[in-house]
Amino acid sequence: MFSDVRIDFPGRKNGLAPDVAKLRDGAQENAEGRWRHEDVEFIAEVISQDTAANDYGPKKTAYALAEVPVYLIADPYQGKCHLYTQPKDSEYLTETSVAFGTDVDMTTTHLGLTLKTDKFPRD
């Protein structure tokens, strides 16, 4: 898992630094010293008032276009987590939303884990 590292995604000016990214085992930086979007297996973003529009909009589109299999948004303003899976073209076909305090079940994804949200803070 990495935090706040630049990854180049497809599209114009899409050098993005996700809050948390999991890369596949054996992933290596490219010739410019950056991580490749083809190696990304999971991304999580935590919403702030300044980043919400970007995380729900252009970033979500860029991640779907890059076929990031699992994208999670933790939104303390809504008190919810939004899990996006099944990327196709520039969108995710599946969205699951759960309130903080409810586990985010990712056992059906290649991650095979459950995320506990009972201690996630709300704004």
C-alpha positions as CSV (number, residue, x, y, z in Angstrom):
1,M,0.0,0.0,0.0
2,F,1.2,3.5,-0.8
3,S,-0.1,6.9,0.2
4,D,0.1,10.1,-1.7
5,V,2.4,8.9,-4.5
6,R,2.0,10.1,-8.1
7,I,0.5,7.7,-10.5
8,D,0.0,8.6,-14.2
9,F,-3.5,7.7,-15.4
10,P,-4.8,7.9,-18.9
11,G,-5.9,11.3,-20.1
12,R,-4.6,14.9,-20.1
13,K,-3.1,16.1,-16.9
14,N,-4.0,12.9,-15.0
15,G,-0.9,12.6,-12.8
16,L,-2.8,11.9,-9.6
17,A,-1.8,11.1,-6.1
18,P,-4.5,9.0,-4.5
19,D,-4.8,9.0,-0.7
20,V,-4.2,5.3,-0.6
21,A,-3.2,2.9,-3.5
22,K,-2.5,-0.8,-3.6
23,L,-0.3,-1.9,-6.4
24,R,0.0,-5.5,-7.7
25,D,2.9,-7.6,-6.3
26,G,6.0,-7.0,-8.3
27,A,5.0,-3.5,-9.5
28,Q,7.9,-1.3,-10.5
29,E,8.3,2.4,-11.3
30,N,8.6,3.4,-14.9
31,A,11.6,5.1,-16.5
32,E,10.5,8.5,-15.1
33,G,10.3,7.0,-11.5
34,R,6.5,6.9,-11.4
35,W,4.1,4.1,-10.7
36,R,2.1,2.7,-13.6
37,H,-1.7,2.8,-13.6
38,E,-1.8,-0.7,-15.0
39,D,-0.4,-2.0,-11.7
40,V,-3.1,-0.4,-9.5
41,E,-5.5,-2.8,-7.8
42,F,-7.2,-0.6,-5.3
43,I,-7.6,3.1,-4.6
44,A,-9.1,4.9,-1.6
45,E,-9.9,8.6,-1.3
46,V,-11.0,10.4,1.8
47,I,-13.3,13.3,1.0
48,S,-12.6,16.8,2.2
49,Q,-14.7,19.9,1.3
50,D,-12.0,21.0,-1.1
51,T,-11.6,17.6,-2.9
52,A,-15.1,16.1,-3.0
53,A,-16.0,17.3,-6.5
54,N,-12.7,16.0,-7.9
55,D,-12.9,12.6,-6.1
56,Y,-16.5,11.9,-7.2
57,G,-16.0,13.4,-10.6
58,P,-12.7,13.5,-12.7
59,K,-10.8,11.1,-10.4
60,K,-13.5,8.5,-10.5
61,T,-13.7,8.8,-14.2
62,A,-9.9,8.5,-14.6
63,Y,-9.7,5.5,-12.3
64,A,-12.6,3.7,-14.2
65,L,-10.9,4.6,-17.6
66,A,-7.6,3.1,-16.2
67,E,-9.6,0.0,-15.1
68,V,-8.7,0.3,-11.4
69,P,-10.8,-2.7,-10.2
70,V,-11.7,-1.3,-6.8
71,Y,-12.2,2.4,-5.9
72,L,-13.4,3.4,-2.4
73,I,-14.5,6.8,-1.3
74,A,-14.8,7.5,2.5
75,D,-17.0,10.6,2.9
76,P,-17.2,11.9,6.5
77,Y,-19.7,14.6,5.5
78,Q,-22.2,11.9,4.4
79,G,-21.0,9.4,7.0
80,K,-20.7,6.8,4.2
81,C,-18.3,4.8,2.2
82,H,-18.9,4.3,-1.5
83,L,-17.4,1.2,-3.1
84,Y,-17.1,1.2,-6.9
85,T,-16.2,-2.0,-8.8
86,Q,-16.5,-3.3,-12.4
87,P,-14.9,-0.5,-14.4
88,K,-16.0,-0.3,-18.0
89,D,-15.0,2.5,-20.3
90,S,-15.1,5.6,-18.1
91,E,-17.5,4.5,-15.4
92,Y,-18.0,1.9,-12.7
93,L,-20.9,-0.5,-13.3
94,T,-21.4,-1.3,-9.6
95,E,-21.7,1.0,-6.6
96,T,-22.3,-0.1,-3.0
97,S,-22.8,2.5,-0.3
98,V,-22.7,1.8,3.4
99,A,-23.0,4.0,6.5
100,F,-20.1,4.5,8.8
101,G,-20.4,1.8,11.4
102,T,-21.2,-0.9,8.8
103,D,-18.5,-3.1,7.4
104,V,-17.5,-2.6,3.7
105,D,-17.5,-6.1,2.3
106,M,-14.8,-6.4,-0.3
107,T,-14.5,-10.2,0.0
108,T,-16.0,-10.6,-3.5
109,T,-13.2,-8.6,-5.0
110,H,-9.6,-9.7,-5.5
111,L,-8.7,-7.9,-2.3
112,G,-10.7,-10.5,-0.3
113,L,-11.1,-8.3,2.8
114,T,-13.6,-6.5,5.0
115,L,-13.1,-2.9,6.0
116,K,-14.3,-2.0,9.5
117,T,-15.8,1.6,9.5
118,D,-17.0,1.8,13.1
119,K,-14.3,4.2,14.1
120,F,-14.4,6.4,11.0
121,P,-14.9,10.0,12.1
122,R,-17.8,12.1,10.8
123,D,-17.7,15.8,10.1
